[in-house]
């Protein structure tokens, strides 16, 4: 296991991980708040954590071409667990993937992914990682809540909600 300690709170480390991965050519595919997965939707403070799914497609390509069974381990996940006044970032070391698949010959390929994950985790955990300027913080699709959004058109004929005005017919009949 790779493990890095951070003095950042759980809510700060999420943005720091996203920025660190993007600076190193990776993408964050998903962020799961583990506490919300528990029955009742809230977690006690001692088990508050997030799981971050990160993708480095350039590094994954070589591993998958060498042995397609690496698909069982990829994309990589980083667990961020709240501990006291800080957090711990943890992930499986990719060299362990090779041992699980009985392919020690592929450890040099996995070592580059392991190094990348370690660098991202250390950068996110660093003292200046949460002090991002406004130019570096960009909205992404997973930060938008579409729950109450109304579509521009409501049917295949191009009708708009504001034209219906609750009467069931168009307000302006022309003339």
HUMOGI-V700301 format. One line per field, one symbol per residue. phi: phi as a letter, one per 30 degrees, with the letter a starting at -180 (. if undefined). burial: + if it has 9 or more other C-alpha atoms within 8 Angstrom, else -. A space follows every 50 residues. Layout:
phi->???
burial->???
//
This chain:
phi->.cbbcbdddedddddddedddddcicbcdabcdddddddjibcdedbdab ccccbbedddedddddadddedccddbccccdbicbbccbaddeddeddd dhbddceddddddddddddddddddddcddccddddccdbedccccecdc ddbcadcidcddddhicibddcdjk
burial->---+++++++-++-++++++++---+++--+-++++-+----+---++++ ++++++--++-+++-----+----++++++++---++++++-+++-+++- --+--++-++++++-+-+-++++++---++-------------------- --++----+++--++----+-----
//
